[in-house]
């Protein structure tokens, strides 16, 4: 009887730590030669966690038995319960931290996505009639068509004559290609075409 009691005491620490950290794989049961239930815990991941929690509680209370029916005595209840409490606290803290990181990442992606959508410009956004000044060219009047062509007529622009050509969009950058090959550059911002000197063309 004394030999069995000593065996029960000496097997506590391995059983306790194996159950605590590897219980879902039934390792503590394999250690105590309970092969059948060990395999069952292995394939069910500790009974989806519930079975191994029951085992851990039995180990802490000193009521878990090995294959020979000898109870595994909890030789240090204070320490073992404290270890379980620390593991639980660490698990909860790390879970909260991971959730916070995930939320921050989701928020950043949402903000980034919102920012990208707000700066995304299509040809239909830019197409239309625009009136204003372009650097030294006054009374500029230009119509951009969605198909990439344009027609313009203005006082000083193109010598006061009607001009036509093509335009292209790159991001929010609009480049108008004049008939003589020279380009006019604008930035589409806030619903306006802004020239290099900061003067906008307004939609008509």
N, C-alpha and C positions, 0 to 999 in steps of 0.2 A: 504493500500500500504506500509505503514511504517512497519507493522507487517511482510509482505512478505519479505521486504528488510532485516529486522533483521534476519528473518529465513534463508535467503540466506547467510548472513554473518556468522551466528553461525554454519551453517552446513559445512563451508569450510574445517576446519582442519580435521574433521572425514572423509569427502569425499576425501580430498587430500591424506591423509596417507593410507586409505583403498585402494584407486586406485593405489597408488605407490607400496605398498607391497603385496596386495592381489587382485589386479585388474584382474588377469587372472582367478580368480574364481567368478568374477562379484560381489564381496562383496560391493563395493561402490554403485552399482546399487540397491542391496537389501536394503542398508541403506537408500537410497532415494526412496524406495517403488516402484522401477521399477522392479517388480518381473518377468515379462515376459522376458525382455531383460537380466535381471540378470541370469535367468536360461539358456538362450541361451549362454551367455558368459561363464557360468560354464561348460557346456557340450562341448564348443569349445575351452576351455582354452583361453578365451579372444580373440576369433577370431584368434587363433594361434599367439597371441601377438600383432597383428596389430590393432585390435579394441580397446584394452585397451590402446595402445599408443595414439590413437586418443582421447580417453576419457581423458587421463592424460593431453594432450595438451589443451583440452577444459576446464578442471578444472583450469589449470594454467592461461589461458586467461580469466577466469571468465565467460565462456559461457556455462558451463555444467548446465543443468536444472534438477530439481527434478521432481517427478511425476506430481506436480501441475503446471509445466511450469515456476517455479520461478528460475532464474539464481543463481547459487552458486557463490557468489562474492569472488574473491581472495583478502582477507583482508591484505595479506602481500606478494606481488609479489616477492620482493627481497629475502626474506627468503625461499619461496617455490622453486624458481628457483635454489637457492643455495643448498638446500637439494637434489634436483634432480641431480645437477651436482656432488655432493659428492657421491651419490649412484652410479652414472655411473662410476666415477673414481675408487671407491672401487671394483665394479664389474669387470672392465677391469683389475685392478691390481691383483685381486684374480684369474681371468681366466688365466692371463699370468703366475702367480706363479704355478698354477696347471699344466699348459702345460709344464713348465720347469721341474717340479717334474716328470711328466710322461716321458719326454724325457730322464731325468737322469736315471730313473728306467729302461727304455728300453735299454739305453746304457749299464747299469750295467749288465742286463740280457744277452745282446749280447756279452759283454766281457766275462762274466761267461761261456756262452755257448761255445764261441770260445776256452776258456781255457780248458773246459772239453773235447771238441773234440780233442784238441791237445794232451792231456795226455791220451786219451783213447787208449788202446792197445789190439789187438786181437791176437789169436793164430797164424794167418797167418803172422802177423807182425814179430813175434818172430821166427817162424819156419825157418829152414835153417841151413847151416853149419857155425860154429863159431870157430875161431882160435885165440889163445892168451895164456895168463897165468892166473892161478887162485891161488893167494897167493903163496904157495911154490910149486905148481904144474906147471911145465914148459911144453912148447910145447903142450898145451892142444888143442885138435881137437875134437869138438863135433857137432853132427848133431841132431837138434831137429825137430821132425816130427809133423805135424798139429794134428795127432791123439793122441798126448800126450806121445809118446814113443821117445826114443833117442838111438843113437849109438855113442860111443866115442872111440878114440884111440889116445894115446899120449905117449911121452917119459916116464915121471915120473908118470903120472896119471894112476891109476889102474895097477901099476906095469908094464907099457908099453904094456899092453894087451888090446884087444878090450873089451869094456864093454857096457852093455845096461841096460835100465831101463825106468823109467817114469819121466815126468816133468809136472809141473802145473803152471798156470798163475793166479795171484791175483792182479788186478789193473795193475801196471807196474812192479810187483815183480815176478821174475821167480825162481822157486825152482826145482832143479834137484835132484831126489832121486836116490842115487847110489844103486848098487846091494847089498851092505853090510848094507843098511839102513840109511847111513849117508847122510845129504842133502848138496847141494851146492846152495848158494843163489846169485842171480844177480838182478840188476835193469836195466830194459830196458829204455835207455835214449839216445836221439840223434841218433837213429839207431844203437846203440851198446849195448852189454851186459856188464854192469860195475860190477865188483866184489867188495867185501867189502873193499878191500884195494885201491880201485879207479882205478885198472888196468882194461882196457876194453878188451873184446873179439870182434874182428872185423869179419864182415861177409865175407865169401868167395864165 
